[in-house]
Amino acid sequence: MVANMITLNSHKLYALLDPGAAYFFISCRFDSKINVPRSKLKLGLVVSTPLKEIVDINDVYKGCVMTCTTSDDKSCFID
């Protein structure tokens, strides 16, 4: 896990990132801030959080642009 500041659709926020993860997840509290419509997944995902909670994921935000700056000031861009 890496703690870092990211920009998600022009909104800065503090995030915990797992560089080896297949997907990135955001809190539904950011839904109104990212200005991207959400779509239903054809098949939902079941995710276990670091606190061992199980979360059902049924929505996806397609087309989000995330920018993060690594600790050595190199940037990474994830679409």
mmJSON file of the N, C-alpha and C atoms, coordinates in Angstrom:
{"data_MODEL":{"atom_site":{
"group_PDB":["ATOM","ATOM","ATOM","ATOM","ATOM","ATOM","ATOM","ATOM","ATOM","ATOM","ATOM","ATOM","ATOM","ATOM","ATOM","ATOM","ATOM","ATOM","ATOM","ATOM","ATOM","ATOM","ATOM","ATOM","ATOM","ATOM","ATOM","ATOM","ATOM","ATOM","ATOM","ATOM","ATOM","ATOM","ATOM","ATOM","ATOM","ATOM","ATOM","ATOM","ATOM","ATOM","ATOM","ATOM","ATOM","ATOM","ATOM","ATOM","ATOM","ATOM","ATOM","ATOM","ATOM","ATOM","ATOM","ATOM","ATOM","ATOM","ATOM","ATOM","ATOM","ATOM","ATOM","ATOM","ATOM","ATOM","ATOM","ATOM","ATOM","ATOM","ATOM","ATOM","ATOM","ATOM","ATOM","ATOM","ATOM","ATOM","ATOM","ATOM","ATOM","ATOM","ATOM","ATOM","ATOM","ATOM","ATOM","ATOM","ATOM","ATOM","ATOM","ATOM","ATOM","ATOM","ATOM","ATOM","ATOM","ATOM","ATOM","ATOM","ATOM","ATOM","ATOM","ATOM","ATOM","ATOM","ATOM","ATOM","ATOM","ATOM","ATOM","ATOM","ATOM","ATOM","ATOM","ATOM","ATOM","ATOM","ATOM","ATOM","ATOM","ATOM","ATOM","ATOM","ATOM","ATOM","ATOM","ATOM","ATOM","ATOM","ATOM","ATOM","ATOM","ATOM","ATOM","ATOM","ATOM","ATOM","ATOM","ATOM","ATOM","ATOM","ATOM","ATOM","ATOM","ATOM","ATOM","ATOM","ATOM","ATOM","ATOM","ATOM","ATOM","ATOM","ATOM","ATOM","ATOM","ATOM","ATOM","ATOM","ATOM","ATOM","ATOM","ATOM","ATOM","ATOM","ATOM","ATOM","ATOM","ATOM","ATOM","ATOM","ATOM","ATOM","ATOM","ATOM","ATOM","ATOM","ATOM","ATOM","ATOM","ATOM","ATOM","ATOM","ATOM","ATOM","ATOM","ATOM","ATOM","ATOM","ATOM","ATOM","ATOM","ATOM","ATOM","ATOM","ATOM","ATOM","ATOM","ATOM","ATOM","ATOM","ATOM","ATOM","ATOM","ATOM","ATOM","ATOM","ATOM","ATOM","ATOM","ATOM","ATOM","ATOM","ATOM","ATOM","ATOM","ATOM","ATOM","ATOM","ATOM","ATOM","ATOM","ATOM","ATOM","ATOM","ATOM","ATOM","ATOM","ATOM","ATOM","ATOM","ATOM","ATOM","ATOM","ATOM","ATOM"],
"id":[1,2,3,4,5,6,7,8,9,10,11,12,13,14,15,16,17,18,19,20,21,22,23,24,25,26,27,28,29,30,31,32,33,34,35,36,37,38,39,40,41,42,43,44,45,46,47,48,49,50,51,52,53,54,55,56,57,58,59,60,61,62,63,64,65,66,67,68,69,70,71,72,73,74,75,76,77,78,79,80,81,82,83,84,85,86,87,88,89,90,91,92,93,94,95,96,97,98,99,100,101,102,103,104,105,106,107,108,109,110,111,112,113,114,115,116,117,118,119,120,121,122,123,124,125,126,127,128,129,130,131,132,133,134,135,136,137,138,139,140,141,142,143,144,145,146,147,148,149,150,151,152,153,154,155,156,157,158,159,160,161,162,163,164,165,166,167,168,169,170,171,172,173,174,175,176,177,178,179,180,181,182,183,184,185,186,187,188,189,190,191,192,193,194,195,196,197,198,199,200,201,202,203,204,205,206,207,208,209,210,211,212,213,214,215,216,217,218,219,220,221,222,223,224,225,226,227,228,229,230,231,232,233,234,235,236,237],
"type_symbol":["N","C","C","N","C","C","N","C","C","N","C","C","N","C","C","N","C","C","N","C","C","N","C","C","N","C","C","N","C","C","N","C","C","N","C","C","N","C","C","N","C","C","N","C","C","N","C","C","N","C","C","N","C","C","N","C","C","N","C","C","N","C","C","N","C","C","N","C","C","N","C","C","N","C","C","N","C","C","N","C","C","N","C","C","N","C","C","N","C","C","N","C","C","N","C","C","N","C","C","N","C","C","N","C","C","N","C","C","N","C","C","N","C","C","N","C","C","N","C","C","N","C","C","N","C","C","N","C","C","N","C","C","N","C","C","N","C","C","N","C","C","N","C","C","N","C","C","N","C","C","N","C","C","N","C","C","N","C","C","N","C","C","N","C","C","N","C","C","N","C","C","N","C","C","N","C","C","N","C","C","N","C","C","N","C","C","N","C","C","N","C","C","N","C","C","N","C","C","N","C","C","N","C","C","N","C","C","N","C","C","N","C","C","N","C","C","N","C","C","N","C","C","N","C","C","N","C","C","N","C","C","N","C","C","N","C","C"],
"label_atom_id":["N","CA","C","N","CA","C","N","CA","C","N","CA","C","N","CA","C","N","CA","C","N","CA","C","N","CA","C","N","CA","C","N","CA","C","N","CA","C","N","CA","C","N","CA","C","N","CA","C","N","CA","C","N","CA","C","N","CA","C","N","CA","C","N","CA","C","N","CA","C","N","CA","C","N","CA","C","N","CA","C","N","CA","C","N","CA","C","N","CA","C","N","CA","C","N","CA","C","N","CA","C","N","CA","C","N","CA","C","N","CA","C","N","CA","C","N","CA","C","N","CA","C","N","CA","C","N","CA","C","N","CA","C","N","CA","C","N","CA","C","N","CA","C","N","CA","C","N","CA","C","N","CA","C","N","CA","C","N","CA","C","N","CA","C","N","CA","C","N","CA","C","N","CA","C","N","CA","C","N","CA","C","N","CA","C","N","CA","C","N","CA","C","N","CA","C","N","CA","C","N","CA","C","N","CA","C","N","CA","C","N","CA","C","N","CA","C","N","CA","C","N","CA","C","N","CA","C","N","CA","C","N","CA","C","N","CA","C","N","CA","C","N","CA","C","N","CA","C","N","CA","C","N","CA","C","N","CA","C","N","CA","C","N","CA","C","N","CA","C","N","CA","C","N","CA","C"],
"label_alt_id":[null,null,null,null,null,null,null,null,null,null,null,null,null,null,null,null,null,null,null,null,null,null,null,null,null,null,null,null,null,null,null,null,null,null,null,null,null,null,null,null,null,null,null,null,null,null,null,null,null,null,null,null,null,null,null,null,null,null,null,null,null,null,null,null,null,null,null,null,null,null,null,null,null,null,null,null,null,null,null,null,null,null,null,null,null,null,null,null,null,null,null,null,null,null,null,null,null,null,null,null,null,null,null,null,null,null,null,null,null,null,null,null,null,null,null,null,null,null,null,null,null,null,null,null,null,null,null,null,null,null,null,null,null,null,null,null,null,null,null,null,null,null,null,null,null,null,null,null,null,null,null,null,null,null,null,null,null,null,null,null,null,null,null,null,null,null,null,null,null,null,null,null,null,null,null,null,null,null,null,null,null,null,null,null,null,null,null,null,null,null,null,null,null,null,null,null,null,null,null,null,null,null,null,null,null,null,null,null,null,null,null,null,null,null,null,null,null,null,null,null,null,null,null,null,null,null,null,null,null,null,null,null,null,null,null,null,null],
"label_comp_id":["MET","MET","MET","VAL","VAL","VAL","ALA","ALA","ALA","ASN","ASN","ASN","MET","MET","MET","ILE","ILE","ILE","THR","THR","THR","LEU","LEU","LEU","ASN","ASN","ASN","SER","SER","SER","HIS","HIS","HIS","LYS","LYS","LYS","LEU","LEU","LEU","TYR","TYR","TYR","ALA","ALA","ALA","LEU","LEU","LEU","LEU","LEU","LEU","ASP","ASP","ASP","PRO","PRO","PRO","GLY","GLY","GLY","ALA","ALA","ALA","ALA","ALA","ALA","TYR","TYR","TYR","PHE","PHE","PHE","PHE","PHE","PHE","ILE","ILE","ILE","SER","SER","SER","CYS","CYS","CYS","ARG","ARG","ARG","PHE","PHE","PHE","ASP","ASP","ASP","SER","SER","SER","LYS","LYS","LYS","ILE","ILE","ILE","ASN","ASN","ASN","VAL","VAL","VAL","PRO","PRO","PRO","ARG","ARG","ARG","SER","SER","SER","LYS","LYS","LYS","LEU","LEU","LEU","LYS","LYS","LYS","LEU","LEU","LEU","GLY","GLY","GLY","LEU","LEU","LEU","VAL","VAL","VAL","VAL","VAL","VAL","SER","SER","SER","THR","THR","THR","PRO","PRO","PRO","LEU","LEU","LEU","LYS","LYS","LYS","GLU","GLU","GLU","ILE","ILE","ILE","VAL","VAL","VAL","ASP","ASP","ASP","ILE","ILE","ILE","ASN","ASN","ASN","ASP","ASP","ASP","VAL","VAL","VAL","TYR","TYR","TYR","LYS","LYS","LYS","GLY","GLY","GLY","CYS","CYS","CYS","VAL","VAL","VAL","MET","MET","MET","THR","THR","THR","CYS","CYS","CYS","THR","THR","THR","THR","THR","THR","SER","SER","SER","ASP","ASP","ASP","ASP","ASP","ASP","LYS","LYS","LYS","SER","SER","SER","CYS","CYS","CYS","PHE","PHE","PHE","ILE","ILE","ILE","ASP","ASP","ASP"],
"label_asym_id":["A","A","A","A","A","A","A","A","A","A","A","A","A","A","A","A","A","A","A","A","A","A","A","A","A","A","A","A","A","A","A","A","A","A","A","A","A","A","A","A","A","A","A","A","A","A","A","A","A","A","A","A","A","A","A","A","A","A","A","A","A","A","A","A","A","A","A","A","A","A","A","A","A","A","A","A","A","A","A","A","A","A","A","A","A","A","A","A","A","A","A","A","A","A","A","A","A","A","A","A","A","A","A","A","A","A","A","A","A","A","A","A","A","A","A","A","A","A","A","A","A","A","A","A","A","A","A","A","A","A","A","A","A","A","A","A","A","A","A","A","A","A","A","A","A","A","A","A","A","A","A","A","A","A","A","A","A","A","A","A","A","A","A","A","A","A","A","A","A","A","A","A","A","A","A","A","A","A","A","A","A","A","A","A","A","A","A","A","A","A","A","A","A","A","A","A","A","A","A","A","A","A","A","A","A","A","A","A","A","A","A","A","A","A","A","A","A","A","A","A","A","A","A","A","A","A","A","A","A","A","A","A","A","A","A","A","A"],
"label_entity_id":["1","1","1","1","1","1","1","1","1","1","1","1","1","1","1","1","1","1","1","1","1","1","1","1","1","1","1","1","1","1","1","1","1","1","1","1","1","1","1","1","1","1","1","1","1","1","1","1","1","1","1","1","1","1","1","1","1","1","1","1","1","1","1","1","1","1","1","1","1","1","1","1","1","1","1","1","1","1","1","1","1","1","1","1","1","1","1","1","1","1","1","1","1","1","1","1","1","1","1","1","1","1","1","1","1","1","1","1","1","1","1","1","1","1","1","1","1","1","1","1","1","1","1","1","1","1","1","1","1","1","1","1","1","1","1","1","1","1","1","1","1","1","1","1","1","1","1","1","1","1","1","1","1","1","1","1","1","1","1","1","1","1","1","1","1","1","1","1","1","1","1","1","1","1","1","1","1","1","1","1","1","1","1","1","1","1","1","1","1","1","1","1","1","1","1","1","1","1","1","1","1","1","1","1","1","1","1","1","1","1","1","1","1","1","1","1","1","1","1","1","1","1","1","1","1","1","1","1","1","1","1","1","1","1","1","1","1"],
"label_seq_id":[1,1,1,2,2,2,3,3,3,4,4,4,5,5,5,6,6,6,7,7,7,8,8,8,9,9,9,10,10,10,11,11,11,12,12,12,13,13,13,14,14,14,15,15,15,16,16,16,17,17,17,18,18,18,19,19,19,20,20,20,21,21,21,22,22,22,23,23,23,24,24,24,25,25,25,26,26,26,27,27,27,28,28,28,29,29,29,30,30,30,31,31,31,32,32,32,33,33,33,34,34,34,35,35,35,36,36,36,37,37,37,38,38,38,39,39,39,40,40,40,41,41,41,42,42,42,43,43,43,44,44,44,45,45,45,46,46,46,47,47,47,48,48,48,49,49,49,50,50,50,51,51,51,52,52,52,53,53,53,54,54,54,55,55,55,56,56,56,57,57,57,58,58,58,59,59,59,60,60,60,61,61,61,62,62,62,63,63,63,64,64,64,65,65,65,66,66,66,67,67,67,68,68,68,69,69,69,70,70,70,71,71,71,72,72,72,73,73,73,74,74,74,75,75,75,76,76,76,77,77,77,78,78,78,79,79,79],
"pdbx_PDB_ins_code":[null,null,null,null,null,null,null,null,null,null,null,null,null,null,null,null,null,null,null,null,null,null,null,null,null,null,null,null,null,null,null,null,null,null,null,null,null,null,null,null,null,null,null,null,null,null,null,null,null,null,null,null,null,null,null,null,null,null,null,null,null,null,null,null,null,null,null,null,null,null,null,null,null,null,null,null,null,null,null,null,null,null,null,null,null,null,null,null,null,null,null,null,null,null,null,null,null,null,null,null,null,null,null,null,null,null,null,null,null,null,null,null,null,null,null,null,null,null,null,null,null,null,null,null,null,null,null,null,null,null,null,null,null,null,null,null,null,null,null,null,null,null,null,null,null,null,null,null,null,null,null,null,null,null,null,null,null,null,null,null,null,null,null,null,null,null,null,null,null,null,null,null,null,null,null,null,null,null,null,null,null,null,null,null,null,null,null,null,null,null,null,null,null,null,null,null,null,null,null,null,null,null,null,null,null,null,null,null,null,null,null,null,null,null,null,null,null,null,null,null,null,null,null,null,null,null,null,null,null,null,null,null,null,null,null,null,null],
"Cartn_x":[0.832,0.0,0.877,0.446,1.15,0.155,0.49,-0.342,0.163,-0.754,-0.324,-1.486,-1.167,-2.176,-2.399,-3.669,-3.99,-4.951,-5.073,-6.091,-7.008,-8.282,-9.276,-10.259,-10.209,-11.049,-10.979,-9.771,-9.466,-9.76,-10.025,-10.257,-9.138,-8.456,-7.354,-7.901,-7.315,-7.686,-6.534,-6.579,-5.568,-6.053,-5.184,-5.612,-4.579,-5.06,-4.202,-4.297,-3.169,-3.14,-2.382,-2.884,-2.195,-1.691,-0.387,0.142,-0.073,-0.275,-0.474,-1.936,-2.847,-4.275,-4.743,-5.736,-6.311,-7.269,-7.86,-8.834,-8.541,-9.047,-9.013,-10.451,-10.673,-12.014,-12.062,-13.207,-13.397,-14.64,-14.692,-15.861,-17.009,-18.216,-19.377,-19.553,-18.845,-18.884,-18.308,-17.479,-16.867,-17.696,-18.785,-19.634,-20.018,-20.454,-20.911,-19.75,-18.529,-17.385,-16.662,-16.729,-15.923,-16.607,-17.908,-18.624,-18.525,-18.644,-18.637,-19.838,-20.676,-21.833,-21.377,-22.108,-21.76,-22.676,-22.14,-22.864,-22.904,-23.878,-23.974,-23.006,-22.329,-21.48,-22.354,-21.934,-22.671,-22.598,-21.423,-21.214,-20.597,-21.217,-20.697,-19.406,-18.717,-17.492,-17.732,-17.124,-17.132,-15.704,-15.522,-14.194,-14.049,-12.893,-12.556,-11.658,-12.042,-11.27,-10.118,-9.171,-8.093,-8.606,-9.815,-10.417,-11.244,-11.095,-11.77,-13.282,-13.757,-15.167,-15.392,-16.565,-16.926,-17.833,-17.482,-18.243,-18.649,-19.929,-20.426,-20.308,-19.623,-19.437,-20.309,-21.22,-22.126,-22.066,-21.318,-21.245,-19.803,-19.664,-18.35,-18.404,-17.306,-17.161,-16.175,-16.668,-15.796,-15.301,-14.041,-13.479,-12.891,-12.766,-12.114,-10.629,-10.077,-8.642,-8.044,-7.096,-6.439,-4.973,-4.462,-3.055,-2.509,-1.362,-0.729,0.746,1.323,2.746,3.407,4.375,5.065,6.013,6.521,7.375,8.663,9.09,10.304,9.973,8.752,8.288,8.154,8.063,7.718,6.202,5.594,4.135,3.676,2.524,1.909,0.492,0.046,-1.288,-2.049,-3.243,-4.041,-5.398,-5.788,-7.114,-8.021],
"Cartn_y":[-1.178,0.0,1.242,2.232,3.502,4.606,5.457,6.618,7.789,8.466,9.54,10.46,11.663,12.578,12.201,12.153,11.884,12.958,13.054,13.892,12.965,13.028,12.204,13.139,13.186,14.105,15.523,16.011,17.382,17.661,16.647,16.828,16.147,16.922,16.368,15.643,14.483,13.746,12.868,12.484,11.619,10.187,9.298,7.929,6.912,5.704,4.537,3.732,3.504,2.806,1.499,0.485,-0.799,-0.943,-0.73,-0.765,-2.098,-3.17,-4.471,-4.828,-3.923,-4.214,-4.152,-4.959,-4.957,-3.786,-3.287,-2.203,-1.2,0.021,1.037,1.318,1.515,1.758,3.113,3.8,5.074,4.98,5.812,5.892,6.545,6.102,6.71,8.168,8.613,10.024,10.941,10.404,11.207,11.207,10.485,10.34,11.683,12.611,13.898,14.807,14.498,15.361,15.018,13.767,13.39,13.68,13.955,14.381,13.373,12.101,11.021,10.126,9.85,8.983,7.556,6.913,5.521,4.583,3.412,2.375,1.121,0.28,-0.993,-1.997,-2.771,-3.856,-5.013,-5.704,-6.894,-7.971,-8.127,-9.046,-8.253,-8.279,-7.538,-8.146,-7.384,-7.839,-7.918,-8.875,-8.959,-8.704,-7.685,-7.228,-7.323,-7.797,-7.813,-6.614,-5.774,-4.575,-4.941,-4.013,-4.284,-4.531,-4.054,-4.292,-5.57,-6.385,-7.687,-7.569,-6.425,-6.265,-6.707,-7.246,-7.667,-6.606,-6.141,-5.1,-5.616,-5.478,-5.814,-4.584,-4.72,-3.624,-3.911,-2.986,-3.181,-2.07,-1.003,0.146,0.405,1.027,1.377,2.797,3.529,4.857,4.713,4.728,4.572,5.935,5.998,7.233,8.158,7.683,8.519,8.619,9.77,9.96,10.24,9.388,9.548,9.855,10.854,11.223,11.153,10.521,10.491,10.829,11.341,11.643,10.715,9.961,9.027,9.781,9.087,9.742,10.306,9.816,10.352,11.364,11.939,12.998,12.557,11.281,10.814,10.659,11.026,10.96,9.678,9.208,8.07,8.473,8.044,8.384,7.098,7.011,5.801,6.192,5.589,5.83,4.681],
"Cartn_z":[0.0,0.0,0.0,-0.737,-0.821,-0.487,0.471,0.788,-0.036,-0.721,-1.609,-1.924,-2.394,-2.929,-4.389,-4.787,-6.184,-6.674,-7.971,-8.585,-9.359,-9.049,-9.726,-10.401,-11.727,-12.506,-11.96,-11.775,-11.339,-9.863,-9.051,-7.618,-6.846,-5.99,-5.203,-3.976,-3.69,-2.494,-2.046,-0.79,-0.199,-0.35,-0.786,-1.067,-0.625,-0.353,-0.169,-1.453,-2.093,-3.374,-3.243,-3.906,-3.987,-5.412,-5.634,-7.006,-7.721,-6.99,-7.62,-7.843,-7.492,-7.61,-9.06,-9.372,-10.719,-10.911,-9.817,-9.872,-8.768,-8.954,-7.902,-7.507,-6.224,-5.708,-5.035,-5.177,-4.499,-3.62,-2.62,-1.752,-2.513,-2.231,-2.877,-2.447,-1.415,-1.01,-2.09,-2.982,-4.044,-5.32,-5.315,-6.501,-7.113,-6.31,-6.835,-7.243,-6.786,-7.064,-8.363,-8.8,-9.963,-11.29,-11.263,-12.456,-13.601,-13.26,-14.252,-13.942,-14.927,-14.65,-14.349,-13.472,-13.172,-13.939,-14.222,-14.947,-14.081,-14.341,-13.638,-14.261,-13.424,-13.909,-14.378,-15.417,-15.853,-14.781,-14.208,-13.088,-11.951,-10.794,-9.653,-9.119,-8.304,-7.649,-6.146,-5.501,-4.045,-3.598,-2.755,-2.357,-0.855,-0.408,1.012,1.296,2.256,2.596,3.531,3.734,4.693,6.119,6.416,7.74,7.774,6.726,6.603,6.449,5.958,5.649,4.203,3.93,2.579,1.976,0.761,0.077,-1.297,-1.62,-2.955,-3.845,-4.977,-5.921,-7.138,-7.449,-8.569,-9.605,-9.314,-10.214,-10.644,-11.809,-12.329,-12.888,-12.738,-13.337,-14.485,-15.707,-16.87,-17.317,-17.679,-18.199,-17.152,-15.906,-14.888,-15.209,-14.951,-15.131,-13.764,-13.367,-12.077,-12.31,-11.618,-11.675,-10.264,-10.113,-8.798,-8.963,-7.899,-7.895,-6.904,-7.359,-6.483,-5.56,-4.568,-3.574,-4.171,-5.322,-5.955,-7.043,-6.967,-7.875,-9.333,-9.59,-10.929,-10.958,-12.041,-12.128,-12.8,-12.387,-13.072,-13.428,-14.577,-15.071,-15.309,-14.789,-14.927,-15.483,-16.605,-17.179,-16.809],
"occupancy":[1.0,1.0,1.0,1.0,1.0,1.0,1.0,1.0,1.0,1.0,1.0,1.0,1.0,1.0,1.0,1.0,1.0,1.0,1.0,1.0,1.0,1.0,1.0,1.0,1.0,1.0,1.0,1.0,1.0,1.0,1.0,1.0,1.0,1.0,1.0,1.0,1.0,1.0,1.0,1.0,1.0,1.0,1.0,1.0,1.0,1.0,1.0,1.0,1.0,1.0,1.0,1.0,1.0,1.0,1.0,1.0,1.0,1.0,1.0,1.0,1.0,1.0,1.0,1.0,1.0,1.0,1.0,1.0,1.0,1.0,1.0,1.0,1.0,1.0,1.0,1.0,1.0,1.0,1.0,1.0,1.0,1.0,1.0,1.0,1.0,1.0,1.0,1.0,1.0,1.0,1.0,1.0,1.0,1.0,1.0,1.0,1.0,1.0,1.0,1.0,1.0,1.0,1.0,1.0,1.0,1.0,1.0,1.0,1.0,1.0,1.0,1.0,1.0,1.0,1.0,1.0,1.0,1.0,1.0,1.0,1.0,1.0,1.0,1.0,1.0,1.0,1.0,1.0,1.0,1.0,1.0,1.0,1.0,1.0,1.0,1.0,1.0,1.0,1.0,1.0,1.0,1.0,1.0,1.0,1.0,1.0,1.0,1.0,1.0,1.0,1.0,1.0,1.0,1.0,1.0,1.0,1.0,1.0,1.0,1.0,1.0,1.0,1.0,1.0,1.0,1.0,1.0,1.0,1.0,1.0,1.0,1.0,1.0,1.0,1.0,1.0,1.0,1.0,1.0,1.0,1.0,1.0,1.0,1.0,1.0,1.0,1.0,1.0,1.0,1.0,1.0,1.0,1.0,1.0,1.0,1.0,1.0,1.0,1.0,1.0,1.0,1.0,1.0,1.0,1.0,1.0,1.0,1.0,1.0,1.0,1.0,1.0,1.0,1.0,1.0,1.0,1.0,1.0,1.0,1.0,1.0,1.0,1.0,1.0,1.0,1.0,1.0,1.0,1.0,1.0,1.0,1.0,1.0,1.0,1.0,1.0,1.0],
"B_iso_or_equiv":[0.0,0.0,0.0,0.0,0.0,0.0,0.0,0.0,0.0,0.0,0.0,0.0,0.0,0.0,0.0,0.0,0.0,0.0,0.0,0.0,0.0,0.0,0.0,0.0,0.0,0.0,0.0,0.0,0.0,0.0,0.0,0.0,0.0,0.0,0.0,0.0,0.0,0.0,0.0,0.0,0.0,0.0,0.0,0.0,0.0,0.0,0.0,0.0,0.0,0.0,0.0,0.0,0.0,0.0,0.0,0.0,0.0,0.0,0.0,0.0,0.0,0.0,0.0,0.0,0.0,0.0,0.0,0.0,0.0,0.0,0.0,0.0,0.0,0.0,0.0,0.0,0.0,0.0,0.0,0.0,0.0,0.0,0.0,0.0,0.0,0.0,0.0,0.0,0.0,0.0,0.0,0.0,0.0,0.0,0.0,0.0,0.0,0.0,0.0,0.0,0.0,0.0,0.0,0.0,0.0,0.0,0.0,0.0,0.0,0.0,0.0,0.0,0.0,0.0,0.0,0.0,0.0,0.0,0.0,0.0,0.0,0.0,0.0,0.0,0.0,0.0,0.0,0.0,0.0,0.0,0.0,0.0,0.0,0.0,0.0,0.0,0.0,0.0,0.0,0.0,0.0,0.0,0.0,0.0,0.0,0.0,0.0,0.0,0.0,0.0,0.0,0.0,0.0,0.0,0.0,0.0,0.0,0.0,0.0,0.0,0.0,0.0,0.0,0.0,0.0,0.0,0.0,0.0,0.0,0.0,0.0,0.0,0.0,0.0,0.0,0.0,0.0,0.0,0.0,0.0,0.0,0.0,0.0,0.0,0.0,0.0,0.0,0.0,0.0,0.0,0.0,0.0,0.0,0.0,0.0,0.0,0.0,0.0,0.0,0.0,0.0,0.0,0.0,0.0,0.0,0.0,0.0,0.0,0.0,0.0,0.0,0.0,0.0,0.0,0.0,0.0,0.0,0.0,0.0,0.0,0.0,0.0,0.0,0.0,0.0,0.0,0.0,0.0,0.0,0.0,0.0,0.0,0.0,0.0,0.0,0.0,0.0],
"pdbx_formal_charge":[null,null,null,null,null,null,null,null,null,null,null,null,null,null,null,null,null,null,null,null,null,null,null,null,null,null,null,null,null,null,null,null,null,null,null,null,null,null,null,null,null,null,null,null,null,null,null,null,null,null,null,null,null,null,null,null,null,null,null,null,null,null,null,null,null,null,null,null,null,null,null,null,null,null,null,null,null,null,null,null,null,null,null,null,null,null,null,null,null,null,null,null,null,null,null,null,null,null,null,null,null,null,null,null,null,null,null,null,null,null,null,null,null,null,null,null,null,null,null,null,null,null,null,null,null,null,null,null,null,null,null,null,null,null,null,null,null,null,null,null,null,null,null,null,null,null,null,null,null,null,null,null,null,null,null,null,null,null,null,null,null,null,null,null,null,null,null,null,null,null,null,null,null,null,null,null,null,null,null,null,null,null,null,null,null,null,null,null,null,null,null,null,null,null,null,null,null,null,null,null,null,null,null,null,null,null,null,null,null,null,null,null,null,null,null,null,null,null,null,null,null,null,null,null,null,null,null,null,null,null,null,null,null,null,null,null,null],
"auth_seq_id":[1,1,1,2,2,2,3,3,3,4,4,4,5,5,5,6,6,6,7,7,7,8,8,8,9,9,9,10,10,10,11,11,11,12,12,12,13,13,13,14,14,14,15,15,15,16,16,16,17,17,17,18,18,18,19,19,19,20,20,20,21,21,21,22,22,22,23,23,23,24,24,24,25,25,25,26,26,26,27,27,27,28,28,28,29,29,29,30,30,30,31,31,31,32,32,32,33,33,33,34,34,34,35,35,35,36,36,36,37,37,37,38,38,38,39,39,39,40,40,40,41,41,41,42,42,42,43,43,43,44,44,44,45,45,45,46,46,46,47,47,47,48,48,48,49,49,49,50,50,50,51,51,51,52,52,52,53,53,53,54,54,54,55,55,55,56,56,56,57,57,57,58,58,58,59,59,59,60,60,60,61,61,61,62,62,62,63,63,63,64,64,64,65,65,65,66,66,66,67,67,67,68,68,68,69,69,69,70,70,70,71,71,71,72,72,72,73,73,73,74,74,74,75,75,75,76,76,76,77,77,77,78,78,78,79,79,79],
"auth_comp_id":["MET","MET","MET","VAL","VAL","VAL","ALA","ALA","ALA","ASN","ASN","ASN","MET","MET","MET","ILE","ILE","ILE","THR","THR","THR","LEU","LEU","LEU","ASN","ASN","ASN","SER","SER","SER","HIS","HIS","HIS","LYS","LYS","LYS","LEU","LEU","LEU","TYR","TYR","TYR","ALA","ALA","ALA","LEU","LEU","LEU","LEU","LEU","LEU","ASP","ASP","ASP","PRO","PRO","PRO","GLY","GLY","GLY","ALA","ALA","ALA","ALA","ALA","ALA","TYR","TYR","TYR","PHE","PHE","PHE","PHE","PHE","PHE","ILE","ILE","ILE","SER","SER","SER","CYS","CYS","CYS","ARG","ARG","ARG","PHE","PHE","PHE","ASP","ASP","ASP","SER","SER","SER","LYS","LYS","LYS","ILE","ILE","ILE","ASN","ASN","ASN","VAL","VAL","VAL","PRO","PRO","PRO","ARG","ARG","ARG","SER","SER","SER","LYS","LYS","LYS","LEU","LEU","LEU","LYS","LYS","LYS","LEU","LEU","LEU","GLY","GLY","GLY","LEU","LEU","LEU","VAL","VAL","VAL","VAL","VAL","VAL","SER","SER","SER","THR","THR","THR","PRO","PRO","PRO","LEU","LEU","LEU","LYS","LYS","LYS","GLU","GLU","GLU","ILE","ILE","ILE","VAL","VAL","VAL","ASP","ASP","ASP","ILE","ILE","ILE","ASN","ASN","ASN","ASP","ASP","ASP","VAL","VAL","VAL","TYR","TYR","TYR","LYS","LYS","LYS","GLY","GLY","GLY","CYS","CYS","CYS","VAL","VAL","VAL","MET","MET","MET","THR","THR","THR","CYS","CYS","CYS","THR","THR","THR","THR","THR","THR","SER","SER","SER","ASP","ASP","ASP","ASP","ASP","ASP","LYS","LYS","LYS","SER","SER","SER","CYS","CYS","CYS","PHE","PHE","PHE","ILE","ILE","ILE","ASP","ASP","ASP"],
"auth_asym_id":["A","A","A","A","A","A","A","A","A","A","A","A","A","A","A","A","A","A","A","A","A","A","A","A","A","A","A","A","A","A","A","A","A","A","A","A","A","A","A","A","A","A","A","A","A","A","A","A","A","A","A","A","A","A","A","A","A","A","A","A","A","A","A","A","A","A","A","A","A","A","A","A","A","A","A","A","A","A","A","A","A","A","A","A","A","A","A","A","A","A","A","A","A","A","A","A","A","A","A","A","A","A","A","A","A","A","A","A","A","A","A","A","A","A","A","A","A","A","A","A","A","A","A","A","A","A","A","A","A","A","A","A","A","A","A","A","A","A","A","A","A","A","A","A","A","A","A","A","A","A","A","A","A","A","A","A","A","A","A","A","A","A","A","A","A","A","A","A","A","A","A","A","A","A","A","A","A","A","A","A","A","A","A","A","A","A","A","A","A","A","A","A","A","A","A","A","A","A","A","A","A","A","A","A","A","A","A","A","A","A","A","A","A","A","A","A","A","A","A","A","A","A","A","A","A","A","A","A","A","A","A","A","A","A","A","A","A"],
"auth_atom_id":["N","CA","C","N","CA","C","N","CA","C","N","CA","C","N","CA","C","N","CA","C","N","CA","C","N","CA","C","N","CA","C","N","CA","C","N","CA","C","N","CA","C","N","CA","C","N","CA","C","N","CA","C","N","CA","C","N","CA","C","N","CA","C","N","CA","C","N","CA","C","N","CA","C","N","CA","C","N","CA","C","N","CA","C","N","CA","C","N","CA","C","N","CA","C","N","CA","C","N","CA","C","N","CA","C","N","CA","C","N","CA","C","N","CA","C","N","CA","C","N","CA","C","N","CA","C","N","CA","C","N","CA","C","N","CA","C","N","CA","C","N","CA","C","N","CA","C","N","CA","C","N","CA","C","N","CA","C","N","CA","C","N","CA","C","N","CA","C","N","CA","C","N","CA","C","N","CA","C","N","CA","C","N","CA","C","N","CA","C","N","CA","C","N","CA","C","N","CA","C","N","CA","C","N","CA","C","N","CA","C","N","CA","C","N","CA","C","N","CA","C","N","CA","C","N","CA","C","N","CA","C","N","CA","C","N","CA","C","N","CA","C","N","CA","C","N","CA","C","N","CA","C","N","CA","C","N","CA","C","N","CA","C","N","CA","C","N","CA","C","N","CA","C","N","CA","C"],
"pdbx_PDB_model_num":[1,1,1,1,1,1,1,1,1,1,1,1,1,1,1,1,1,1,1,1,1,1,1,1,1,1,1,1,1,1,1,1,1,1,1,1,1,1,1,1,1,1,1,1,1,1,1,1,1,1,1,1,1,1,1,1,1,1,1,1,1,1,1,1,1,1,1,1,1,1,1,1,1,1,1,1,1,1,1,1,1,1,1,1,1,1,1,1,1,1,1,1,1,1,1,1,1,1,1,1,1,1,1,1,1,1,1,1,1,1,1,1,1,1,1,1,1,1,1,1,1,1,1,1,1,1,1,1,1,1,1,1,1,1,1,1,1,1,1,1,1,1,1,1,1,1,1,1,1,1,1,1,1,1,1,1,1,1,1,1,1,1,1,1,1,1,1,1,1,1,1,1,1,1,1,1,1,1,1,1,1,1,1,1,1,1,1,1,1,1,1,1,1,1,1,1,1,1,1,1,1,1,1,1,1,1,1,1,1,1,1,1,1,1,1,1,1,1,1,1,1,1,1,1,1,1,1,1,1,1,1,1,1,1,1,1,1]
}}}
